[in-house]
Amino acid sequence: MNRLYIVVLFTLFSFLATAQSLPYPKVIIEGQEFYEYEVKPGEGLFSVSRTFSVAIDKILKFNPSAKDGLVNGQKLIIPIATTKGKPVLDQNSFFYHNIERGETVYSLAAMYNTTEEEIYRLNPSAREGITQGSVLMIPQRKVISDVKEKNYRYHTISPKETLYSVSKTYSLTPENIIMANPGLSINTFQIGKTIRIPFFESNESFSTYAGPVVIEKTQHKVKKGETLYSISQQYGVSVDAVEKENPGFTSPLRINSVLIIPVERVDRELVRQDAVNESRANVLLSNRKPSERVDVMQVGLLMPFLEKNEGQSIRIQEYYEGFLLAVEKLKKQGVNLELYVFDIGTETNTKKLESLLTTMEIQNLDLIIGGVSDSQIKLLSDFSIAQNIKYVIPFSSKNTEVLNNGNIFQVNTPQSNLYTKASQVFVNKFNRANIIFVNNKSDNNKDDLMFIMQSDLKKKSIPYKTVALTESLDEGLVHLLDSTKENILIPSSGDIAVLGQVLGTLNSLKQTSPELNVQLFGYPEWQTYEANYLKDYHNHGTYFYSSFYVNKNTPEIEDFKQNFKKWYKKDLQNTYPQYAMLGYDTALYFLTALRRYGRNFEVQMYNLDINTVQFAFHFDRVNNWGGFINTGMYLVNYDTDLRITKSEYSR
């Protein structure tokens, strides 16, 4: 009883607090009262909306430039809310998305079942690029699909909204929303985050649940000098609410004309009922899926083993061989496993796969791994949703199924996510260095990464310089170097010819100016040039980032190669990545997860620490309803003492 009493008091207090004035200067513009606010460092639009309990659309209405992101010291005017209920954000035509690191317009279009052009139509400036912290308008989905499981609309969480209030808005239960958003928790139900809403009526409109209030309409006779704003202030309602109740009224108001005023009154009985329901709904956000232990793990490996492309066929075969080495290791540890291996036909023909998915063996699996082409992945993704089976995509980094399927784990990191992780690591490690970007006008294949890195440096007020890659690079570069600092060079291309030219310049500088400390920062493909430039890598303390790396001289790699040769009487193919090691790492990681934590192993994955031989594995959920992508990354350094250090930056 005491616990319920506290909850009710807290709810009542939240309504009283809404009406209290905040400690910011006020100004009246065209009869409406605003707070004047100066943006603090690192503050985004959604954090401002939280501070003032004002919906995003209301802030943008009076500060349109805020849509492209906030900067330190920017001046905003914030409309002072007069309603006692929750801030209303109309999401019937569109909703707002707060851009996070690694997202692109392409990925957002796939995530929200729209097109890039539709997003550009609502956000013309997005054609020039999008940045973390800025806001996009996304067209609301109103198309009904024949597949019931795919009928969703989207909802951006506004200030003061709760799981219970959102469920009331859409006439659903909190359980309905939890089921549609497997990643939803106390940590992810946050202002500015988007959730998926089960949706069955294509033309129905919704209004945000206003809380435990009742509307009592009263009449007001207009007096001399009164305006809609002054009248709305008198009754504690918004101008919009008064206008809605009185269509056709014009300004100035006619004396003695009568207005209908929708006055909100808090219903204490509804407050009590809502408090109980809020508490029950919040418990759902705290609950974790119960672990479903598996006595005998049933795992399916589905690959196009008979693919006509010889190179692809060899790589897939080697992946399978590495996979079996991990299975053998786990069997020795007492793992009870049944592995089902299926050939799914060629990448371009899915008939065999479609037939296989109807068999009892596949429908009873605990985990499926496989698929290479987009068409194969699509079939397996839909199957994993229908059967509620976890699904690992081992190769593709460009497929977008992970954005809308909570059962998917994508091993290969999308380029945009890898870029943002690499930039973050670079800025944290080299923020005191003399940073120089080497631009190559004819081949800037890392332009997207350059843009992200330079944006991140600017945000932290870290200076950098640029120099053009020319035949006389040494002449332009020498004036930019700093003898008192570590100098770090970043070429704008990962091409071997560009790398060779930069290394040649640095070799010359090392002879003429040995006192200078100049290092290189580069790209995953540089590991494929190691045979050409190993000595130069060490000579200049070279760094590169990658989600995979194999140091051939370590005991663990030598052991793996010897074990592989013992089992299969052959050497590993010289590929990047090594497919046998990829198969081994994937099997070791996911089979261990399934063994330790059962079918719902995703809730415990952050506790999983596996010694992989090639890949850095760390899986993050892409949104509240989607699956997981691997965001693990190594920073590899060839130091001047001829050592190679592989540092993991996964968490």
Buried (B, 14 or more C-beta within 10 A) or exposed (E): EEEEEEBBEEBBEBBEEBEEEEEBEEEEEEEBBBBEBEBEEEBBBBBBBBBBBBBBBBBBEBBEEBBBBBEEEBEBBBBBBBBBBBBBBBBEEBBBBBBEBBBBBBBBBBBBBBBBEBBBEBBEEBEEEBBBBBBBBBBBBBEBEEEEEBBBBBBBBBBBBBBBBBBBBBEBBBEBBBBBBBBBBEEBBEBBBBBBBBBEEEEEEBEBBBBBBEEEEEEBEBEEEBBBBEBBBEBEBBBBBBBEBBEEBEEEBEEEEEBEBBBBEBBEEEBBEBBEBBBEBBEBBEEEEEBEEBEEBBBBBBBBBEBEEEEBBBBBBBBBBBBBBBBEBBEEEEBEBEBBBBBBBBBEBBEBBEEBBEEEEBEEBBBBBBBBBBBBBBBBBBBBBEBEBBBBBBBBBEBBBBBBBBBBBBBBBBBBBBBBBBBBBBBEBBEEBBBBBBBBEEBBBBEBBBBBBBEBBEBEEBEBBBBEBBEEBBEBBBEBBBEEEBBBBBBBBBBBEBBBBBBEBBBEBBEEEEEBBBBBBBBBBBBEBEEEBBEBBBBBBBBBBBBBBBBEEEEEBEEBBEBBEEEBEEEBEEBBBBBBBBBBBBBBBBBBBBBEBBBBBBBBBEEBEEEBBBBBBBBBBBBBBBBBBBBBBBBBBBBEEEEBEBEBBBE
